[in-house]
Amino acid sequence: MGRWLGGVFGNTKLATDPQASVTGRYTISDQYYMRQEGGWLAPAGTADRPAVSAAEVVTDHPGATSGVYHMQNSNARTGATGTYINYCLFGDSNKHFNIAWNLAMNIRFDQSNWKTYTGASKGNNTSAYHWNKWTVNAPENLSTNQVGGVDKFDYTQSCIGWGYFTPFTKIMIMTYSDHTTGFSDPGATAYYERASSSGNLRDLLSGSTDNVWSSGGRQGLYTDGNLTSATWNSARDQQQYTGNPWTQTQSTGNHNMSALTLSTYNLVFNTGVDSSSYKTTGTCDYNWTRITTTMCSNSQTGNGYPHVMQHGLGLLHQEAGYGGSKMYSLGQDSYCDNTNSHTATNDHRHNSGSNAFCNSGGWNATVNGFSIWVA
């Protein structure tokens, strides 16, 4: 309802109102009243009014551009409920699926500091790719930490962002290739969704195992860039199916096996126990992956070779003293026969035991990492 304010009759004014529509002269009393009534609020995403999500920013600012905004969500994981600066990506109808995304993780293999925590050099077993890296308790930047006393994530470098700790119903995996310049020019990109939130990504990736998360398989795929062809490891006849459901478009089949449609598989979080349905065979010591898909189930015909590392993000594998780990696998592959471009040349892979990653076919020079986004 309107009232006399500032010597004129009208409704409460917002900070987003055009300057030409804000008239009158306002006393301290008038200004206090307008604040109490929700007027003259700072725009969502500013230091004075942190947004709860990227969606709130774009709702409050129609036409907002992608970039860093102040964020705060009371439903975030403990340790990430304060105010943070995080990157918000406002998608178009093509490569980002017309969704407002919050940055959760950025891993750039093509940058020298992606392996470190906050700029400090670490050994192989504690660097950014490692299994334990996915269990941090608050946003982390791997190079620069703060701006003006507020945690800022140098999103062009590797980081674990605020979105990693907030509830979500959609997740997007964006790959980087040798021609990728940034978030607005990705390689192959896909997203998955479910009807309701089941928590934050950090806890899903370190809590219950074999957590089948999405509903109905892959929801969208942007294929500009790389990795659109299904591949398998020709050195291992037992590996029938090695296509990567989130970066490849078509069905995959090998050795007269019937083809599998890659888009039908759901995401699986945290396959990290010996009894996992995604262990590949009963003989391997362990086969852990932070994010994979139901295509990796050990009951899937064509996944029978014992020395197989799953496709996915954040992998560890060991059998009979042979093992290895890497951040990103482009399809199931034998750790001892990394052929057919399954591993990026600059992925910081870690070896244990003899002959792990014996590199019989060479590494993939076009893959430069990935980022994860939630909404």
Rosetta blueprint (number, residue, H / E / L):
1 M L
2 G L
3 R E
4 W E
5 L E
6 G L
7 G L
8 V E
9 F E
10 G E
11 N L
12 T L
13 K L
14 L L
15 A L
16 T L
17 D L
18 P L
19 Q H
20 A H
21 S H
22 V L
23 T L
24 G L
25 R L
26 Y L
27 T L
28 I H
29 S H
30 D H
31 Q H
32 Y H
33 Y H
34 M H
35 R H
36 Q H
37 E L
38 G L
39 G L
40 W L
41 L L
42 A L
43 P L
44 A L
45 G L
46 T E
47 A L
48 D L
49 R E
50 P L
51 A E
52 V L
53 S L
54 A H
55 A H
56 E H
57 V H
58 V H
59 T H
60 D H
61 H L
62 P L
63 G L
64 A L
65 T L
66 S L
67 G E
68 V E
69 Y E
70 H E
71 M E
72 Q L
73 N L
74 S L
75 N L
76 A L
77 R L
78 T L
79 G L
80 A L
81 T L
82 G L
83 T L
84 Y E
85 I E
86 N E
87 Y E
88 C E
89 L E
90 F E
91 G L
92 D L
93 S L
94 N L
95 K L
96 H L
97 F L
98 N L
99 I L
100 A E
101 W E
102 N E
103 L E
104 A E
105 M E
106 N E
107 I E
108 R E
109 F L
110 D L
111 Q L
112 S L
113 N L
114 W L
115 K L
116 T L
117 Y E
118 T L
119 G L
120 A E
121 S L
122 K L
123 G L
124 N H
125 N H
126 T H
127 S L
128 A L
129 Y L
130 H L
131 W H
132 N H
133 K H
134 W H
135 T H
136 V L
137 N L
138 A L
139 P L
140 E E
141 N E
142 L L
143 S L
144 T L
145 N L
146 Q E
147 V E
148 G L
149 G L
150 V E
151 D E
152 K E
153 F L
154 D L
155 Y L
156 T L
157 Q L
158 S L
159 C E
160 I E
161 G L
162 W H
163 G H
164 Y H
165 F H
166 T L
167 P E
168 F L
169 T L
170 K E
171 I E
172 M E
173 I E
174 M E
175 T E
176 Y E
177 S E
178 D L
179 H L
180 T L
181 T L
182 G E
183 F L
184 S L
185 D E
186 P L
187 G L
188 A L
189 T E
190 A E
191 Y E
192 Y E
193 E E
194 R L
195 A L
196 S L
197 S L
198 S L
199 G L
200 N E
201 L H
202 R H
203 D H
204 L H
205 L L
206 S L
207 G L
208 S L
209 T L
210 D L
211 N E
212 V E
213 W L
214 S L
215 S L
216 G L
217 G L
218 R L
219 Q L
220 G E
221 L E
222 Y E
223 T L
224 D L
225 G L
226 N L
227 L L
228 T L
229 S L
230 A L
231 T L
232 W L
233 N L
234 S L
235 A L
236 R L
237 D L
238 Q L
239 Q E
240 Q L
241 Y L
242 T L
243 G L
244 N L
245 P L
246 W L
247 T L
248 Q L
249 T L
250 Q L
251 S L
252 T E
253 G L
254 N L
255 H L
256 N L
257 M L
258 S L
259 A L
260 L E
261 T L
262 L H
263 S H
264 T H
265 Y L
266 N L
267 L E
268 V E
269 F E
270 N E
271 T E
272 G L
273 V L
274 D L
275 S L
276 S L
277 S L
278 Y L
279 K L
280 T L
281 T L
282 G L
283 T L
284 C L
285 D L
286 Y E
287 N E
288 W E
289 T E
290 R E
291 I E
292 T E
293 T E
294 T H
295 M H
296 C H
297 S L
298 N L
299 S L
300 Q L
301 T L
302 G L
303 N E
304 G L
305 Y L
306 P L
307 H L
308 V L
309 M E
310 Q L
311 H L
312 G E
313 L E
314 G E
315 L E
316 L E
317 H E
318 Q E
319 E E
320 A L
321 G L
322 Y E
323 G E
324 G E
325 S E
326 K E
327 M E
328 Y E
329 S E
330 L L
331 G L
332 Q L
333 D E
334 S L
335 Y L
336 C L
337 D L
338 N L
339 T L
340 N L
341 S L
342 H L
343 T L
344 A E
345 T L
346 N L
347 D L
348 H L
349 R L
350 H E
351 N E
352 S E
353 G L
354 S L
355 N L
356 A L
357 F L
358 C L
359 N L
360 S L
361 G L
362 G L
363 W L
364 N E
365 A L
366 T L
367 V E
368 N E
369 G E
370 F E
371 S E
372 I E
373 W E
374 V E
375 A L
